Amino acid sequence: MADTKRLLIVANAPSPNTLKLRDAVLQGASHDDIENVEVTVRAPLEAGPEDVLACDAIILGTTENLGYMSGALKDFFDRSYYPCLEKTQGLPFAYYIRAGHDGTGTHRAIESITTGLRWRRIQDPLICRGEFQNGFEDQCQELGLYVAASLDAGLI
């Protein structure tokens, strides 16, 4: 039997719609066909460096707030950056943004921080732009499934 891998989802979900997105990522990552992946979900203010150090891959989720990531996700990075800096190089990650506008500033900020951490982005960012659409949930579910299945198969 293969060793169990750990997938961490750190997602800001301050509204019913963003909660739907986070839950869709979890649903995809928990698909019945995925056998050797343990999924943990944390809100950014509850997650810390110990969670990152214990995982094999991470999915980040945030809202676009004033052209930047949520303050909660920024706080998570502020608390986790230095404790993880030399210990998580190459950590596979993906992320999604719930953007009321274009998500550009949020995307740029996450890329800057994760580049500094030397994490390895394994998929283009998912940016759910504009008015909320039910299709966003399908895209988030696919994101969770893709990352968990890749981890399960030993591809990442």
Buried (B, 14 or more C-beta within 10 A) or exposed (E): EEEEBBBBBBBBBEEEBBEBBBBBBBBBBBBEEBEBBBBBBBBBBEBBBEBBBEBBBBBBBBBBBEBBBBBBBBBBBEBBBEBBEEEBEEBBBBBBBBBEEBBEBBBEBBEEBBEEBEBEBBBEBBBBBEEBEEEBBEBBBBBBBBBBBBBBEEEB
